[in-house]
Amino acid sequence: MAKLILLSVLVATIALPGAAARDAHPWRGMKKAIVWVALFNMAYAYGVLVLVPRYGFG
């Protein structure tokens, strides 16, 4: 499970800005990329700090 958590960071680092870059308007695409990465980071932190200890993945 730890490998999947680490792999999700790698995938998100590449996929989220790549998806936002397809936007026709460059500034809107940049804002989307920043928001998506920030939301992913918050979800990741929640998962690592709350879910991993609670369910004992480690």
HTML snippet that shows the backbone in 3Dmol.js (N, CA, C, O; Angstrom):
<script src="https://3Dmol.org/build/3Dmol-min.js"></script>
<div id="view" style="width:600px;height:400px;position:relative"></div>
<script>
const pdb = `
ATOM      1  N   MET A   1       0.817  -1.186   0.000  1.00  0.00           N
ATOM      2  CA  MET A   1       0.000   0.000   0.000  1.00  0.00           C
ATOM      3  C   MET A   1       0.867   1.259   0.000  1.00  0.00           C
ATOM      4  O   MET A   1       0.496   2.263  -0.608  1.00  0.00           O
ATOM      5  N   ALA A   2       2.002   1.216   0.666  1.00  0.00           N
ATOM      6  CA  ALA A   2       2.884   2.379   0.709  1.00  0.00           C
ATOM      7  C   ALA A   2       3.400   2.725  -0.679  1.00  0.00           C
ATOM      8  O   ALA A   2       3.584   3.899  -1.001  1.00  0.00           O
ATOM      9  N   LYS A   3       3.628   1.724  -1.490  1.00  0.00           N
ATOM     10  CA  LYS A   3       4.085   1.978  -2.860  1.00  0.00           C
ATOM     11  C   LYS A   3       3.016   2.713  -3.660  1.00  0.00           C
ATOM     12  O   LYS A   3       3.335   3.600  -4.452  1.00  0.00           O
ATOM     13  N   LEU A   4       1.755   2.352  -3.459  1.00  0.00           N
ATOM     14  CA  LEU A   4       0.678   3.022  -4.180  1.00  0.00           C
ATOM     15  C   LEU A   4       0.539   4.472  -3.746  1.00  0.00           C
ATOM     16  O   LEU A   4       0.255   5.343  -4.569  1.00  0.00           O
ATOM     17  N   ILE A   5       0.735   4.735  -2.473  1.00  0.00           N
ATOM     18  CA  ILE A   5       0.660   6.109  -1.983  1.00  0.00           C
ATOM     19  C   ILE A   5       1.784   6.941  -2.595  1.00  0.00           C
ATOM     20  O   ILE A   5       1.551   8.069  -3.031  1.00  0.00           O
ATOM     21  N   LEU A   6       2.972   6.407  -2.629  1.00  0.00           N
ATOM     22  CA  LEU A   6       4.090   7.130  -3.235  1.00  0.00           C
ATOM     23  C   LEU A   6       3.897   7.289  -4.737  1.00  0.00           C
ATOM     24  O   LEU A   6       4.225   8.337  -5.294  1.00  0.00           O
ATOM     25  N   LEU A   7       3.376   6.279  -5.386  1.00  0.00           N
ATOM     26  CA  LEU A   7       3.139   6.353  -6.824  1.00  0.00           C
ATOM     27  C   LEU A   7       2.060   7.381  -7.154  1.00  0.00           C
ATOM     28  O   LEU A   7       2.116   8.017  -8.206  1.00  0.00           O
ATOM     29  N   SER A   8       1.079   7.551  -6.268  1.00  0.00           N
ATOM     30  CA  SER A   8       0.030   8.536  -6.521  1.00  0.00           C
ATOM     31  C   SER A   8       0.606   9.944  -6.575  1.00  0.00           C
ATOM     32  O   SER A   8       0.115  10.775  -7.339  1.00  0.00           O
ATOM     33  N   VAL A   9       1.623  10.229  -5.792  1.00  0.00           N
ATOM     34  CA  VAL A   9       2.260  11.544  -5.836  1.00  0.00           C
ATOM     35  C   VAL A   9       2.922  11.756  -7.189  1.00  0.00           C
ATOM     36  O   VAL A   9       2.803  12.833  -7.773  1.00  0.00           O
ATOM     37  N   LEU A  10       3.607  10.760  -7.685  1.00  0.00           N
ATOM     38  CA  LEU A  10       4.261  10.861  -8.983  1.00  0.00           C
ATOM     39  C   LEU A  10       3.247  11.066 -10.100  1.00  0.00           C
ATOM     40  O   LEU A  10       3.436  11.917 -10.969  1.00  0.00           O
ATOM     41  N   VAL A  11       2.193  10.300 -10.075  1.00  0.00           N
ATOM     42  CA  VAL A  11       1.167  10.414 -11.109  1.00  0.00           C
ATOM     43  C   VAL A  11       0.493  11.784 -11.051  1.00  0.00           C
ATOM     44  O   VAL A  11       0.278  12.412 -12.088  1.00  0.00           O
ATOM     45  N   ALA A  12       0.161  12.246  -9.859  1.00  0.00           N
ATOM     46  CA  ALA A  12      -0.503  13.542  -9.716  1.00  0.00           C
ATOM     47  C   ALA A  12       0.405  14.686 -10.141  1.00  0.00           C
ATOM     48  O   ALA A  12      -0.065  15.670 -10.712  1.00  0.00           O
ATOM     49  N   THR A  13       1.693  14.567  -9.870  1.00  0.00           N
ATOM     50  CA  THR A  13       2.634  15.617 -10.246  1.00  0.00           C
ATOM     51  C   THR A  13       2.690  15.801 -11.762  1.00  0.00           C
ATOM     52  O   THR A  13       2.922  16.908 -12.248  1.00  0.00           O
ATOM     53  N   ILE A  14       2.482  14.738 -12.492  1.00  0.00           N
ATOM     54  CA  ILE A  14       2.537  14.806 -13.951  1.00  0.00           C
ATOM     55  C   ILE A  14       1.152  14.990 -14.557  1.00  0.00           C
ATOM     56  O   ILE A  14       0.987  15.786 -15.482  1.00  0.00           O
ATOM     57  N   ALA A  15       0.163  14.276 -14.060  1.00  0.00           N
ATOM     58  CA  ALA A  15      -1.152  14.250 -14.694  1.00  0.00           C
ATOM     59  C   ALA A  15      -1.979  15.513 -14.456  1.00  0.00           C
ATOM     60  O   ALA A  15      -2.630  15.996 -15.382  1.00  0.00           O
ATOM     61  N   LEU A  16      -1.968  16.051 -13.256  1.00  0.00           N
ATOM     62  CA  LEU A  16      -2.812  17.209 -12.963  1.00  0.00           C
ATOM     63  C   LEU A  16      -2.413  18.448 -13.764  1.00  0.00           C
ATOM     64  O   LEU A  16      -3.282  19.049 -14.396  1.00  0.00           O
ATOM     65  N   PRO A  17      -1.150  18.859 -13.768  1.00  0.00           N
ATOM     66  CA  PRO A  17      -0.793  19.993 -14.617  1.00  0.00           C
ATOM     67  C   PRO A  17      -0.952  19.688 -16.116  1.00  0.00           C
ATOM     68  O   PRO A  17      -1.270  20.579 -16.904  1.00  0.00           O
ATOM     69  N   GLY A  18      -0.732  18.442 -16.495  1.00  0.00           N
ATOM     70  CA  GLY A  18      -0.917  18.075 -17.893  1.00  0.00           C
ATOM     71  C   GLY A  18      -2.358  18.206 -18.339  1.00  0.00           C
ATOM     72  O   GLY A  18      -2.636  18.648 -19.454  1.00  0.00           O
ATOM     73  N   ALA A  19      -3.272  17.823 -17.467  1.00  0.00           N
ATOM     74  CA  ALA A  19      -4.693  17.965 -17.789  1.00  0.00           C
ATOM     75  C   ALA A  19      -5.098  19.436 -17.831  1.00  0.00           C
ATOM     76  O   ALA A  19      -5.886  19.835 -18.688  1.00  0.00           O
ATOM     77  N   ALA A  20      -4.573  20.237 -16.921  1.00  0.00           N
ATOM     78  CA  ALA A  20      -4.908  21.659 -16.899  1.00  0.00           C
ATOM     79  C   ALA A  20      -4.287  22.395 -18.081  1.00  0.00           C
ATOM     80  O   ALA A  20      -4.819  23.418 -18.512  1.00  0.00           O
ATOM     81  N   ALA A  21      -3.190  21.904 -18.608  1.00  0.00           N
ATOM     82  CA  ALA A  21      -2.523  22.563 -19.739  1.00  0.00           C
ATOM     83  C   ALA A  21      -3.337  22.467 -21.021  1.00  0.00           C
ATOM     84  O   ALA A  21      -3.078  23.208 -21.970  1.00  0.00           O
ATOM     85  N   ARG A  22      -4.309  21.576 -21.068  1.00  0.00           N
ATOM     86  CA  ARG A  22      -5.138  21.448 -22.266  1.00  0.00           C
ATOM     87  C   ARG A  22      -6.179  22.556 -22.391  1.00  0.00           C
ATOM     88  O   ARG A  22      -6.857  22.660 -23.413  1.00  0.00           O
ATOM     89  N   ASP A  23      -6.306  23.381 -21.360  1.00  0.00           N
ATOM     90  CA  ASP A  23      -7.266  24.480 -21.399  1.00  0.00           C
ATOM     91  C   ASP A  23      -6.853  25.481 -22.483  1.00  0.00           C
ATOM     92  O   ASP A  23      -5.665  25.735 -22.682  1.00  0.00           O
ATOM     93  N   ALA A  24      -7.833  26.037 -23.170  1.00  0.00           N
ATOM     94  CA  ALA A  24      -7.546  26.973 -24.257  1.00  0.00           C
ATOM     95  C   ALA A  24      -6.977  28.293 -23.741  1.00  0.00           C
ATOM     96  O   ALA A  24      -6.200  28.947 -24.438  1.00  0.00           O
ATOM     97  N   HIS A  25      -7.350  28.680 -22.551  1.00  0.00           N
ATOM     98  CA  HIS A  25      -6.872  29.943 -21.986  1.00  0.00           C
ATOM     99  C   HIS A  25      -5.719  29.646 -21.035  1.00  0.00           C
ATOM    100  O   HIS A  25      -5.910  28.930 -20.053  1.00  0.00           O
ATOM    101  N   PRO A  26      -4.517  30.182 -21.303  1.00  0.00           N
ATOM    102  CA  PRO A  26      -3.345  29.812 -20.496  1.00  0.00           C
ATOM    103  C   PRO A  26      -3.452  30.165 -19.014  1.00  0.00           C
ATOM    104  O   PRO A  26      -3.056  29.363 -18.169  1.00  0.00           O
ATOM    105  N   TRP A  27      -3.977  31.341 -18.678  1.00  0.00           N
ATOM    106  CA  TRP A  27      -4.073  31.734 -17.269  1.00  0.00           C
ATOM    107  C   TRP A  27      -5.066  30.862 -16.518  1.00  0.00           C
ATOM    108  O   TRP A  27      -4.835  30.488 -15.368  1.00  0.00           O
ATOM    109  N   ARG A  28      -6.169  30.544 -17.177  1.00  0.00           N
ATOM    110  CA  ARG A  28      -7.160  29.681 -16.535  1.00  0.00           C
ATOM    111  C   ARG A  28      -6.577  28.285 -16.324  1.00  0.00           C
ATOM    112  O   ARG A  28      -6.827  27.657 -15.295  1.00  0.00           O
ATOM    113  N   GLY A  29      -5.805  27.799 -17.287  1.00  0.00           N
ATOM    114  CA  GLY A  29      -5.150  26.503 -17.136  1.00  0.00           C
ATOM    115  C   GLY A  29      -4.151  26.490 -15.994  1.00  0.00           C
ATOM    116  O   GLY A  29      -4.044  25.504 -15.264  1.00  0.00           O
ATOM    117  N   MET A  30      -3.415  27.594 -15.841  1.00  0.00           N
ATOM    118  CA  MET A  30      -2.451  27.666 -14.745  1.00  0.00           C
ATOM    119  C   MET A  30      -3.174  27.689 -13.398  1.00  0.00           C
ATOM    120  O   MET A  30      -2.744  27.030 -12.451  1.00  0.00           O
ATOM    121  N   LYS A  31      -4.263  28.442 -13.311  1.00  0.00           N
ATOM    122  CA  LYS A  31      -5.037  28.483 -12.074  1.00  0.00           C
ATOM    123  C   LYS A  31      -5.617  27.115 -11.743  1.00  0.00           C
ATOM    124  O   LYS A  31      -5.625  26.703 -10.583  1.00  0.00           O
ATOM    125  N   LYS A  32      -6.102  26.411 -12.763  1.00  0.00           N
ATOM    126  CA  LYS A  32      -6.627  25.058 -12.542  1.00  0.00           C
ATOM    127  C   LYS A  32      -5.537  24.131 -12.014  1.00  0.00           C
ATOM    128  O   LYS A  32      -5.764  23.352 -11.088  1.00  0.00           O
ATOM    129  N   ALA A  33      -4.351  24.224 -12.614  1.00  0.00           N
ATOM    130  CA  ALA A  33      -3.252  23.358 -12.183  1.00  0.00           C
ATOM    131  C   ALA A  33      -2.887  23.627 -10.730  1.00  0.00           C
ATOM    132  O   ALA A  33      -2.664  22.691  -9.963  1.00  0.00           O
ATOM    133  N   ILE A  34      -2.826  24.895 -10.347  1.00  0.00           N
ATOM    134  CA  ILE A  34      -2.470  25.243  -8.974  1.00  0.00           C
ATOM    135  C   ILE A  34      -3.528  24.741  -7.995  1.00  0.00           C
ATOM    136  O   ILE A  34      -3.197  24.180  -6.951  1.00  0.00           O
ATOM    137  N   VAL A  35      -4.801  24.943  -8.336  1.00  0.00           N
ATOM    138  CA  VAL A  35      -5.885  24.512  -7.454  1.00  0.00           C
ATOM    139  C   VAL A  35      -5.915  22.991  -7.343  1.00  0.00           C
ATOM    140  O   VAL A  35      -6.053  22.458  -6.242  1.00  0.00           O
ATOM    141  N   TRP A  36      -5.789  22.292  -8.456  1.00  0.00           N
ATOM    142  CA  TRP A  36      -5.844  20.826  -8.431  1.00  0.00           C
ATOM    143  C   TRP A  36      -4.700  20.242  -7.628  1.00  0.00           C
ATOM    144  O   TRP A  36      -4.901  19.307  -6.853  1.00  0.00           O
ATOM    145  N   VAL A  37      -3.502  20.778  -7.803  1.00  0.00           N
ATOM    146  CA  VAL A  37      -2.348  20.274  -7.061  1.00  0.00           C
ATOM    147  C   VAL A  37      -2.504  20.577  -5.575  1.00  0.00           C
ATOM    148  O   VAL A  37      -2.172  19.741  -4.735  1.00  0.00           O
ATOM    149  N   ALA A  38      -3.005  21.760  -5.244  1.00  0.00           N
ATOM    150  CA  ALA A  38      -3.225  22.095  -3.829  1.00  0.00           C
ATOM    151  C   ALA A  38      -4.270  21.170  -3.210  1.00  0.00           C
ATOM    152  O   ALA A  38      -4.089  20.705  -2.084  1.00  0.00           O
ATOM    153  N   LEU A  39      -5.356  20.898  -3.923  1.00  0.00           N
ATOM    154  CA  LEU A  39      -6.379  19.984  -3.406  1.00  0.00           C
ATOM    155  C   LEU A  39      -5.837  18.567  -3.253  1.00  0.00           C
ATOM    156  O   LEU A  39      -6.138  17.886  -2.273  1.00  0.00           O
ATOM    157  N   PHE A  40      -5.045  18.130  -4.212  1.00  0.00           N
ATOM    158  CA  PHE A  40      -4.439  16.807  -4.097  1.00  0.00           C
ATOM    159  C   PHE A  40      -3.518  16.739  -2.889  1.00  0.00           C
ATOM    160  O   PHE A  40      -3.517  15.745  -2.164  1.00  0.00           O
ATOM    161  N   ASN A  41      -2.734  17.792  -2.667  1.00  0.00           N
ATOM    162  CA  ASN A  41      -1.819  17.798  -1.523  1.00  0.00           C
ATOM    163  C   ASN A  41      -2.573  17.741  -0.204  1.00  0.00           C
ATOM    164  O   ASN A  41      -2.137  17.068   0.729  1.00  0.00           O
ATOM    165  N   MET A  42      -3.705  18.441  -0.117  1.00  0.00           N
ATOM    166  CA  MET A  42      -4.503  18.380   1.109  1.00  0.00           C
ATOM    167  C   MET A  42      -5.096  16.981   1.304  1.00  0.00           C
ATOM    168  O   MET A  42      -5.098  16.461   2.420  1.00  0.00           O
ATOM    169  N   ALA A  43      -5.597  16.373   0.228  1.00  0.00           N
ATOM    170  CA  ALA A  43      -6.149  15.025   0.327  1.00  0.00           C
ATOM    171  C   ALA A  43      -5.057  14.020   0.682  1.00  0.00           C
ATOM    172  O   ALA A  43      -5.291  13.099   1.464  1.00  0.00           O
ATOM    173  N   TYR A  44      -3.883  14.191   0.119  1.00  0.00           N
ATOM    174  CA  TYR A  44      -2.760  13.304   0.408  1.00  0.00           C
ATOM    175  C   TYR A  44      -2.347  13.421   1.880  1.00  0.00           C
ATOM    176  O   TYR A  44      -2.120  12.416   2.554  1.00  0.00           O
ATOM    177  N   ALA A  45      -2.254  14.656   2.362  1.00  0.00           N
ATOM    178  CA  ALA A  45      -1.877  14.865   3.763  1.00  0.00           C
ATOM    179  C   ALA A  45      -2.919  14.254   4.699  1.00  0.00           C
ATOM    180  O   ALA A  45      -2.567  13.628   5.699  1.00  0.00           O
ATOM    181  N   TYR A  46      -4.190  14.433   4.377  1.00  0.00           N
ATOM    182  CA  TYR A  46      -5.244  13.815   5.185  1.00  0.00           C
ATOM    183  C   TYR A  46      -5.097  12.295   5.172  1.00  0.00           C
ATOM    184  O   TYR A  46      -5.197  11.647   6.214  1.00  0.00           O
ATOM    185  N   GLY A  47      -4.863  11.741   4.007  1.00  0.00           N
ATOM    186  CA  GLY A  47      -4.707  10.292   3.906  1.00  0.00           C
ATOM    187  C   GLY A  47      -3.539   9.765   4.705  1.00  0.00           C
ATOM    188  O   GLY A  47      -3.645   8.733   5.368  1.00  0.00           O
ATOM    189  N   VAL A  48      -2.430  10.466   4.646  1.00  0.00           N
ATOM    190  CA  VAL A  48      -1.233  10.011   5.355  1.00  0.00           C
ATOM    191  C   VAL A  48      -1.373  10.204   6.868  1.00  0.00           C
ATOM    192  O   VAL A  48      -0.960   9.345   7.647  1.00  0.00           O
ATOM    193  N   LEU A  49      -1.950  11.321   7.274  1.00  0.00           N
ATOM    194  CA  LEU A  49      -2.032  11.616   8.703  1.00  0.00           C
ATOM    195  C   LEU A  49      -3.200  10.932   9.409  1.00  0.00           C
ATOM    196  O   LEU A  49      -3.108  10.654  10.605  1.00  0.00           O
ATOM    197  N   VAL A  50      -4.290  10.655   8.704  1.00  0.00           N
ATOM    198  CA  VAL A  50      -5.481  10.116   9.348  1.00  0.00           C
ATOM    199  C   VAL A  50      -5.752   8.669   8.929  1.00  0.00           C
ATOM    200  O   VAL A  50      -5.918   7.800   9.786  1.00  0.00           O
ATOM    201  N   LEU A  51      -5.797   8.408   7.643  1.00  0.00           N
ATOM    202  CA  LEU A  51      -6.209   7.080   7.178  1.00  0.00           C
ATOM    203  C   LEU A  51      -5.155   6.007   7.404  1.00  0.00           C
ATOM    204  O   LEU A  51      -5.483   4.884   7.787  1.00  0.00           O
ATOM    205  N   VAL A  52      -3.907   6.339   7.172  1.00  0.00           N
ATOM    206  CA  VAL A  52      -2.852   5.331   7.332  1.00  0.00           C
ATOM    207  C   VAL A  52      -2.760   4.850   8.785  1.00  0.00           C
ATOM    208  O   VAL A  52      -2.732   3.641   9.010  1.00  0.00           O
ATOM    209  N   PRO A  53      -2.714   5.729   9.762  1.00  0.00           N
ATOM    210  CA  PRO A  53      -2.681   5.228  11.148  1.00  0.00           C
ATOM    211  C   PRO A  53      -3.979   4.503  11.557  1.00  0.00           C
ATOM    212  O   PRO A  53      -3.943   3.537  12.320  1.00  0.00           O
ATOM    213  N   ARG A  54      -5.106   4.976  11.047  1.00  0.00           N
ATOM    214  CA  ARG A  54      -6.381   4.393  11.461  1.00  0.00           C
ATOM    215  C   ARG A  54      -6.533   2.968  10.918  1.00  0.00           C
ATOM    216  O   ARG A  54      -6.975   2.077  11.642  1.00  0.00           O
ATOM    217  N   TYR A  55      -6.173   2.751   9.665  1.00  0.00           N
ATOM    218  CA  TYR A  55      -6.363   1.436   9.058  1.00  0.00           C
ATOM    219  C   TYR A  55      -5.120   0.575   9.050  1.00  0.00           C
ATOM    220  O   TYR A  55      -5.173  -0.584   8.638  1.00  0.00           O
ATOM    221  N   GLY A  56      -4.004   1.119   9.497  1.00  0.00           N
ATOM    222  CA  GLY A  56      -2.801   0.334   9.648  1.00  0.00           C
ATOM    223  C   GLY A  56      -2.199  -0.168   8.360  1.00  0.00           C
ATOM    224  O   GLY A  56      -1.829  -1.338   8.263  1.00  0.00           O
ATOM    225  N   PHE A  57      -2.093   0.702   7.361  1.00  0.00           N
ATOM    226  CA  PHE A  57      -1.494   0.287   6.086  1.00  0.00           C
ATOM    227  C   PHE A  57       0.002   0.077   6.222  1.00  0.00           C
ATOM    228  O   PHE A  57       0.580  -0.721   5.484  1.00  0.00           O
ATOM    229  N   GLY A  58       0.630   0.764   7.131  1.00  0.00           N
ATOM    230  CA  GLY A  58       2.071   0.731   7.251  1.00  0.00           C
ATOM    231  C   GLY A  58       2.539  -0.464   7.971  1.00  0.00           C
ATOM    232  O   GLY A  58       3.742  -0.641   8.158  1.00  0.00           O
TER     233      GLY A  58
END
`;
const viewer = $3Dmol.createViewer("view");
viewer.addModel(pdb, "pdb");
viewer.setStyle({}, {cartoon: {color: "spectrum"}});
viewer.zoomTo();
viewer.render();
</script>
